[in-house]
Amino acid sequence: MKPESTDQEAVLLERTRVALDASANQLDYASQLQLQRARARALAALTNANEVPAKNRWSRQWLWLTAVPAALVLVLALPLMQSPTPSLTPVAGPAIAQQPGDDAWQALADLELLAAEPELEELADIEFYQWLEEQDGAGPV
């Protein structure tokens, strides 16, 4: 079906072209000149319609040059703004509010213990444990 319709369209197109050319050749010179001018105006209007003025072309380029980086910054910054970061400032004493399974708070508590100055009582306990270890190595008492 497709080849027959294409052949029929080609025949119809050729007949139409021949008829229009014959009628255009039978026109007087003034009418032919008017037709040529009308064709030229139509082609010029079509060409001008496809062109984008320089002002619009530059504004579109600036739009892309500014909108894309701004959107990228926004996409990258939103997750950072939504998740609160815990404060890593040391707290006096071992009282840190911990939630079960919260590794960040546990790490902060460990860091706080390591950074704290040892007290004299703790040093005495260390000396006691060293003495106890020496006694265990000496044999039964």
Order of alpha helices (4+ residues) and beta strands (2+ residues): alpha-alpha-alpha-alpha-alpha
